[in-house]
Amino acid sequence: MVWPHFGLSRNLFSRPLDAFIGLVAIFALGLLLLENCEYLQVYSGLISRFNLIVLLIFMADVFWRFARSEDKAAHFRSNWFDLIVFVPLIQFVRGLETTPFFIVAWQIVIVTMLISRTRRANKLIALLSFRPAQLMLTSFAFAIAFGAILLMLPAATVSGARLSLVDALFTATSAVCVTGLIVKDTATYFSPFGQMVILALIQMGGLGIMTFSVTLALLLRKSFGVKEQFEMQEVLDQDVMSNVRSLVMFIFKMTFFLEIAGALILFLLWRDRFSGPLAAPYHAIFHSVSAFCNAGFSTFSDSLMRFSDDLWTNLTIMLLVVFGGLGFIVIRDFYHNLKNKFGRSRDMAMKLRVQTRLVLYVSMLLIAFGTLLIFFMERKLAFASLRFDRALLVSLFQSITTRTAGFNTVAIARLSAPTLFFMLIFMFIGASPGSTGGGVKTTTIAVFWATIVSAFRQREQVQIFKRTIPFEIIQKAILLFGSAIMLVMIFILILLYIEQKPLLEVAFETVSAFGTVGLSTGLTPLLSSKGKIVITLLMFIGRLGPLTIGYAFAGRRRPANITYAEERVMIG
C-alpha cells in the first residue's frame, strides 16, 4: 500500500507523532514509578486503566507505522523490536493469576513496558535538540528512573518484598551517580538480580550515560552523526571533533581491560574464601567494577573491613580506584607517552599535558598527605590495637578511597572528630575531571590555589608548570568552588532542620553525597523519607556538577551589548 501524498510529505506527520508518542512514554514511565508507591495504592485501579490506554496507543502506533510503510519487509526488519509492545498482553490471559507463573509473567510485563516506553521517550528527546548539559541531565534522570523501576520488582529483593519508591530512587541514584550510600544492605537485602541491576547502573554511571550509549552504538556499528559527535565533543571537552570517536573507544577498551584485570586478580585472591564455584568470581567482578567506577557498593555487609590486613586485596582495590579517579583523558595521555617512549619512535622525553601533570601531582600529594594525617591522628585511637604496618595500610586505603570511592576497611563511626573533619575536605575535593569520581575535582582546587598565590604575589596572570591559565578557566574554577561551598552549606542546613542530628554527622553525610563518595558514619539508614529525598537530589547534583546543572537550566549565552563605567569598592 502506497501512502497518498495529497501534495504533502508523509514526513509532515512524523514529527508531531513522535512528539506525541514521546510525551505519552514519559507519562507512562512516571506511571511505572508511581504504581508501586505506597501512598497511591488506593488509585491502583485508575493507574491500571491508564497503563491499558498507553498500551493501546503504542500498539496503534506500531500498526500505523507498519501500514504506511512502502516496503513492509524492510520496515519489519528495521523495526522488529517494536513488537515488544505486544508482550504485556500476556497479563490478560485468562486464569494466569492463579498459576505459579503469574509473578514471573507480571515482572516480564513490567520490564517490557519499561523498555518500550524508554525507547519511545527517546523520540521526544531527539526532537527537542537539547544542549549537551541538558542531554546529560536528562540521560542521568532516565537511567535513575529505569533503575528504580527495576529495583521495585519483587525479583530484586531476597524476601520478594517491593522496595519503596523513595528507597528505590535513593538506591538507583546512588548507583548511577556512583556514590555508594545505601539505605538497604546491598549484600543481604537485594537478590542477585537486584545486585546485577545495581552493578549495571554503576557501570553506566561510571562511564557516563552518554559515553556508554555512544560506545554501544559504535560497537553495534550504528551511525554516529555530526550532531552526536558535537554533543560528545562538549561532554568530553575535546577541541577536535575527530578525536571523539577514538577517545570513546579508548575509554571503553581501557575500562573493561582494567575491570577484567582487577576481577581476575581478586578472583585469584578470594577463590579459597567462598564456597560454591560462582561465589568468588561474582564477588570479584562486582568489586572490580565498583572500585574502578569509584562507586563503593559492596556485596559484603562490612564493605572491605574483613580484608583490612590483606595487602594484595588492598593494593588491587586501591589501584582500580586510583585509575578510575585520574580521568580518562589523563590515562590516555600517559598511555600515549609510554607508547612513544617504548614503541618504535623511541621518543624518550615524556611530553605530558599540563592537565596530566597537574592531576598526577595533586593526586599523589593528597594521597601521601592523607595517609600521614589519618595515621598520626588515629594511631593512639581507632588504630591503637593494630600493628604498625596494618595501621599504615588502613590509613593509605582510607586516604585513597575517601576522596571518592567510598570503600572502607575500618568502621568510619569509630574515627575521631578531627579525622572525620579532615575526610570532609578530601570528599569535597574528590577525583579528577573526566573520571568516574565526583567532588569539585583536583584541578579545580589546583587552579583555585594558583589563583590565590598569584594574587598575593600581585601577578596579572595565573601560571602552572610555566603555562598561563586562561581567564575563563580561572573564572570557571572560582564559580565551581564557590557554588559547591554554598550548595553544601544549604543542604547541611536543610538536613539539620529535617533530621535534628549532630552537625558533624549531617555534614559528613552531606559532603559524602555531594562528592559521590558513599562513606557514612551510620546516618544513612536512619534518614527519614524527606532526608532520603534531599540526599538523593544532592547525589544527582554532585555527579553532574553544579555547573552542568546551571548550564542546563540557564538560557543560551548572549554577548553583552552594554559595558558600564567602572567604580572601585573596598574589599577586606
Secondary structure as UniProt FT lines:
FT   TURN            6..7
FT   HELIX           10..12
FT   HELIX           14..35
FT   HELIX           38..43
FT   HELIX           44..67
FT   HELIX           72..79
FT   HELIX           80..92
FT   TURN            94..95
FT   HELIX           96..98
FT   TURN            100..101
FT   HELIX           102..128
FT   HELIX           132..151
FT   HELIX           154..156
FT   HELIX           165..176
FT   TURN            177..178
FT   TURN            186..189
FT   HELIX           192..207
FT   HELIX           209..219
FT   TURN            220..221
FT   HELIX           226..236
FT   HELIX           242..270
FT   TURN            271..273
FT   TURN            277..278
FT   HELIX           279..292
FT   TURN            293..294
FT   TURN            301..304
FT   HELIX           305..307
FT   TURN            308..309
FT   HELIX           311..326
FT   HELIX           328..342
FT   HELIX           354..378
FT   TURN            379..385
FT   HELIX           388..402
FT   TURN            403..405
FT   HELIX           412..414
FT   HELIX           417..429
FT   TURN            433..434
FT   HELIX           442..456
FT   TURN            457..458
FT   STRAND          463..464
FT   TURN            465..466
FT   STRAND          467..468
FT   HELIX           471..499
FT   HELIX           503..514
FT   TURN            515..516
FT   HELIX           524..526
FT   HELIX           529..544
FT   HELIX           546..553
//
